[in-house]
Amino acid sequence: MARGPKKHLKRLNAPKKWMLDKLSGKFAPRPSAGPHKLRESMPLIVLIRNKLKYALTYNETKKVTMSRAIKVDGKVRTDMCFPTGFMDVVSIDKTGEYFRMLFDVKGRFLIHRIKKEESAYKLCNVKSVRTAAKGVPVITTHDGRTIRYPDPMIKLHDTVKVDIATNKAVDFIKFEPGNLAYITGGQNCGRIGIITHKEKHPGSFDIVHVKDSVGHSFATRLTNVFP
């Protein structure tokens, strides 16, 4: 068996949400280790070359990223396999363009164009609430951020509005029935609806029931819900 981490990704094993075709090569770019999981992210090269068409080839994409033109969440990223995920802000200052990574209704990545004012913040789902060294309260978000001294009202599975420049939680939305939620995983990925109720299953997965704007109800795991 091979030792160490895998360095390749076959084209057919690449996540379907990248929308890569089957025939233009045997391999797909494998996302580097980063703030998002491999199957819940999209590497910058797929974004620049395949989606935005700012480069035609691998080498051209490398030149674009190495020229420090691409920022993800306000930080310059020169690694063209850097994983961008749900709610990330990709900014290209040279063209004055800003994009937010979202899902369309079929659960595929949607590169949503936004204004400069919108690119200053992002929404993050709270994945853990804990006390760090010396009794400092800390929350961890879905994109790997740790935010110190958050509002004590913020609990697990809530959503916080994060100011990208300062990494501070400016505002938050509680996870409770009646609130609008985005589904970020599973069979219903990309659907938006209102949380109706939550079922607790100790020892198994908690289930959340969501009703969309047309009136269709569906259920999904609690971890897939982004209020």
Residue pairs with C-beta under 8 A, 6 or more apart in sequence:
5 33
6 30
7 30
8 27
8 30
9 27
9 28
9 29
9 30
10 26
10 27
10 28
11 20
11 22
11 25
11 26
11 27
11 28
12 22
13 28
14 20
14 28
15 38
15 39
15 42
16 108
17 42
17 103
17 107
17 108
17 109
17 189
18 28
18 42
18 46
18 50
18 109
19 50
19 108
19 109
20 28
20 46
20 50
28 46
29 43
29 45
29 46
29 80
29 81
30 38
30 43
30 81
31 38
31 41
31 42
31 43
31 81
31 82
31 83
32 43
32 79
32 81
32 82
32 83
34 41
34 82
34 83
34 144
35 83
35 85
35 143
35 144
35 145
36 83
36 84
36 85
36 86
36 88
36 143
36 144
37 83
37 85
38 83
40 85
40 86
40 184
40 185
41 83
41 84
41 85
42 83
42 84
42 85
42 101
42 109
43 80
43 81
43 82
43 83
43 84
44 61
44 65
44 70
44 72
44 77
44 79
44 80
44 81
44 82
44 84
44 90
45 58
45 61
45 65
45 80
45 81
47 84
47 90
47 111
48 54
48 55
48 61
48 64
48 65
48 70
48 80
49 55
49 56
49 57
49 58
49 60
49 61
51 109
51 111
52 111
54 64
54 92
55 61
55 63
55 64
61 80
62 80
64 70
64 80
65 77
65 78
65 79
65 80
66 78
68 76
68 78
69 92
69 93
69 94
70 76
70 77
70 90
70 91
70 92
71 77
71 90
71 91
71 92
71 93
72 82
72 84
72 88
72 89
72 90
72 91
73 88
73 89
73 122
73 143
73 164
74 89
74 91
74 164
74 165
84 90
84 101
85 101
85 142
85 143
86 101
86 102
86 103
86 142
86 184
86 226
87 100
87 101
87 102
87 122
87 123
87 124
87 142
87 143
88 100
88 101
88 122
88 143
89 98
89 99
89 100
89 114
89 119
89 122
89 164
90 98
90 99
90 100
90 101
90 111
91 97
91 98
91 99
91 119
92 98
96 116
97 113
98 113
98 114
98 115
98 116
98 118
98 119
99 111
99 112
99 113
99 114
100 111
100 112
100 114
100 118
100 119
100 122
101 109
101 110
101 111
101 112
102 109
102 110
102 112
102 182
103 109
103 110
103 182
103 184
103 189
103 190
104 110
104 190
105 190
105 191
106 190
107 188
107 189
107 190
108 190
110 190
119 164
120 163
120 164
120 165
121 161
121 162
121 163
121 164
121 170
122 143
122 161
122 162
122 164
123 159
123 160
123 161
123 162
123 226
124 141
124 142
124 143
124 145
124 159
124 160
124 162
125 141
125 142
125 157
125 158
125 159
125 184
125 226
125 227
126 139
126 140
126 141
126 154
126 155
126 156
126 157
126 158
126 159
126 160
127 140
127 141
127 142
127 156
128 139
128 140
128 156
129 137
129 138
129 139
129 150
129 154
129 155
129 156
130 137
130 138
130 139
130 140
131 137
131 138
132 138
132 146
132 148
136 148
136 149
137 148
137 149
137 150
137 152
138 146
138 147
138 148
138 150
139 146
139 147
139 150
139 154
139 160
139 169
140 146
140 147
141 147
141 160
141 162
142 226
145 162
145 167
147 160
147 162
147 167
147 168
147 169
150 160
150 169
150 172
151 169
151 172
153 172
153 174
154 160
154 169
154 172
155 174
155 175
156 175
157 175
157 222
157 225
157 227
158 172
158 173
158 174
158 175
158 227
159 172
159 173
159 175
159 226
159 227
160 169
160 170
160 171
160 172
160 173
161 169
161 170
161 171
161 172
161 173
162 168
162 169
162 170
163 170
173 179
173 227
174 227
175 195
175 225
175 227
176 195
176 227
177 195
177 196
177 197
177 198
178 194
178 195
179 194
179 195
179 227
180 192
180 193
180 194
180 195
180 227
181 192
181 193
181 194
181 195
181 208
181 210
181 225
181 226
181 227
182 190
182 191
182 192
182 225
182 226
182 227
183 189
183 190
183 191
183 192
183 193
183 210
183 220
183 224
183 225
183 226
184 224
184 225
184 226
185 220
185 221
185 223
185 224
186 220
186 221
186 224
187 220
188 210
188 218
188 220
188 224
189 224
191 210
191 212
191 218
192 212
192 213
193 210
193 211
193 212
193 213
193 218
194 210
194 211
194 212
195 208
195 209
195 210
195 225
195 227
196 209
196 210
196 211
196 217
197 208
197 209
198 206
198 207
198 208
198 209
198 222
199 206
199 207
199 208
199 209
200 206
201 207
205 221
205 222
205 223
206 221
206 222
207 219
207 220
207 221
207 222
208 219
208 220
208 221
208 222
208 224
208 225
209 217
209 218
209 219
210 217
210 218
210 219
210 220
210 225
211 217
212 218
